[in-house]
């Protein structure tokens, strides 16, 4: 097997081992969907598909939602990439891409410095919106024992990552604090187009949600 193909296959095996059966919506199938999104965008935008695919598989390794250590992401990804024999200079590119993926708050800019970083960020954010994004939001909220909704608790537009990370609000707030903001924050033209229908679907869902909450027809 060619070197790049071998590396990707070995990384996939490790990712499946770590994320299969995960219960917050960040499971193996989330990784598969993000990779599929990333390759679709990457081909349309003429990005480096090796860097894009590898970064997409690794994007949730060491994530702050599952690890308290600030160096977890770099440490754990480096370990995986050392094990598969990836050159250090390419590892640095992967780490830079992955570091720019996560959403860090409504008032926090996260702007990838490369096309490949933009592609992977868009790919991950696409899986946070639309029908799948709705399902994942409530799966995560349930896993964290959060309320579906509380009309007396308004959304918070977080000024920094710490405030966003530590917020314990109900799941519907998450739509206003993140999900409904993502369409305008897509980095690539392809990502923007892919986000449009998903965004409209979320708006429709919320409209129906409030009608049912109030017992209206």
Steps between C-alpha positions, in 0.01 A plus 500: 500500500630845409637702792223761525224242462661281767525792743135596453382140543702455819369828641143395415547177694613697805218753470239225477648333806480822702162636388278203413193501727571847644173649628519880462471523122878500454514134405663306216220591259550869574861454390387322182256779413756774567751323276238467225412869533868595500580301187199645317606855590870430451452371147283798406749746652814325366650435843767248604278195549756304703532777759123557495401137547758426768409815695129421470549153648701648788301816569335383827805332652582674828197729474424724799158336546671176603841606633588760762871512419581796275766301314282193441429572133860547393630216719247239391506587130880500499499155657269363230697661217833383642361147515404506129833654400387839370777754448529768768461790256166359381397434861541873569263582214244250631522640853451856374192396301343309791571781746285736290194273468311537828240769559602710799209737561262739325736796535823308442656497153653173384647562156715221352812628328497246214248375245525152650415638844201683356379182332519286814341768717212533252462122481471465877257791526276356230450195721390733782207644302197370311316181593811323624611809691166512680525131591857544623414808707233313695716187530778711654258686727345176623840349564589806711161496680396836360140616463345498154382856551426754770315818390644692794862441400601715199800423280843636592731639232829390656793742489770239553569132473496433873149641536377299201667180617355525852145598403231259627198647323214307343531348153277746313732782609778321313324576173531874563843486660654294219297304244308787340822704477693245298355566154650850497831369634568244229840568350472350151250572222414130486441484874275806482283337233478172691396685817203684351234226503619369836463845654145540366411156638611604850293816484196293400566254783514778759179655372323164537663440839362824646152435360492159664645640824215751521238243397414689181381360168 
